[in-house]
Amino acid sequence: MNGRKVLVATICLACLSMLSWADVVYLKDGGVIKGKVIESVPGVSYKIKTADGSIFVFEVDKVERVKFEEVPEVEKRVAPVEEVIPVRPVKVKEKPALSAQKMPISAGGGLGSFKVEGALEGADIGRGMELFGDLRLMVRNNFAIQGELRSGKLSGDEPIEGLPVKSTYKYLSYGATGLLLFNLSPENPLVLYAGGGLSRYNWDYSGEAPETEYTYAFKLSSKESNWGYHLCGGGEYPIGENLFLWGEVRKIIGTIKDPKIKIKVNGNEGEFTNEDWDYGHMVFRGGLRISFK
């Protein structure tokens, strides 16, 4: 009886030993290849190594699906590539994996910190915060176009001719940026980028000064818009399958010509033209990016 159990167990082990598991790539034209996927660039290509050591690279739009399936061990060890793939594989040029950037579309968002000199006398009034979001489209291997929307606010004391004025600067900005992305090495998941673009800035300024022994209380306001330029550089690092942490430094370049300032004092209103306001500044930004297949 014990001998029969041993015999049955031996037969079962022999059957199991004839089975193995492999990555199976099903091509849209009906071809099938079995082996091991050794590199997958999301949205671009699959690289698979077969049992006989052959390596093939397939464009992702040629692939219907990829599954991990059980296959006979004999087939895995013996079947030549020509019998497994009845079609000629598509060869593509290998490119460094760029993680999030290889997805056709991604969206990002986060917070930024910036400092702008006052519009009236160029005083340092502290740092402000901005909230931003973007939508990125990959148009080439390492090049992307990014649409952006930003909103920022800065408040602080701005002395004007010796008077303590409480000033608030707000802006809403929209624009586009072109980005060049690159890896330090194919094995390093960190992706760096640099670029530049154009944005429309809509500034809203308000200021208020209290009454003093020699002056009435007064209020100031101004609304100005113009186009500005920017240069940027940063990096992105994967923290999930489609989620990435990123940081950036951005230089804003822009000038408001002859800004009009409205003033209201003691029930009377007026307007004066101030000198050109250079609102150029640096922004330090950070946030998250999610990619979509």
TAHU-V801714 format. One line per field, one symbol per residue. ss: DSSP state (2 for helix, 1 for strand, 0 for the rest). phi: phi as a letter, one per 30 degrees, with the letter a starting at -180 (. if undefined). burial: I if it has 9 or more other ideal C-beta (glycine too) atoms within 8 Angstrom, else O. A space follows every 50 residues. Layout:
ss = ???
phi = ???
burial = ???
This chain:
ss = 02222222222222222011111111100001111111111000111110 00001111122211111111112222220022220000000000000022 22001111111111111000000111111111111111000011111111 11111111110011111111111111111111100000001111111111 11111111100000000111111111111111111111000011111111 1110110001111110011111100011001111111111110
phi = .dddddddddddddddddcbbadcccddcjdbbblbdcabceibabcbcd ddjdbbbcdddccdabbcbdbdddddccededddcdbdddcbddbddchd ddddbbbbalbbbbbbdeddbiddcjcbbbcbbbbcbdcbecbbcbcbbb bbbbbldbdbhicdcdcbcbbbbbabbcbccacdaeddddccabaaabbc cccbcbbbcddbdcbddbbbaabbbacbcabbaabbbdbaebbbcbbacb ccbabcdhdcccbbbhicbabbccdecdceacbcbalbbbcbd
burial = OOOOOOOOOOOOOOOOOOIOOIIIIIIOOOIIIIIOIOOOIIIOIIIIII OOOOIIIIIIOIIOOIOOOOIOIOIIOOIOIOOIIOOOIOOOOOOOIIII IIIOIIIIIIIIIIIIIIIIOOIOIOOIIIIIIIIIIIOOOOIIIIIIII IIIIIOOIIIOOIOIIIIIIIOIIIIIIIIIIIOOOOOOIIIIOIOIIII IIIIIIIIIOOOOOIOIIIIIIOIOIOIIIIIIIIIIIOOOIIIIIIIII IIOIIIOOIIIIIIIOOOOOOOOIOOIOIIIIIIIIIIIIIIO
